[in-house]
Amino acid sequence: MKLNKDFILHIADGETVLVPTGKAKFSGVVRGNKTLGAVLELLRDETTEVKIVSAMKARFDAPEEIISRDVKKALEGLRKIGAIDE
């Protein structure tokens, strides 16, 4: 899976903003925290959910089950708006 090219990612000062281009079917702006930002950064390149969870475990001090749950929730939301190519 990978971030859809019809979305532009901007991360600054701990805030994440995902903006669709005119070609995207989604209309709006997605704002998120450092966790969503980390997930989206990893989605810039082809990856899997397992690889994202692994990278997040190395970056954040949290139990794996919480990281896994948060990654799953983020990916579900991104899929709903068409921001992920699979």
PyMOL commands that set and color helices and strands:
alter all, ss='L'
color gray80, all
select helices_A, chain A and resi 34-42+49-59+64-80
alter helices_A, ss='H'
color red, helices_A
select strands_A, chain A and resi 2-3+7-12+15-20+30-32+84-85
alter strands_A, ss='S'
color yellow, strands_A
deselect
rebuild
show_as cartoon
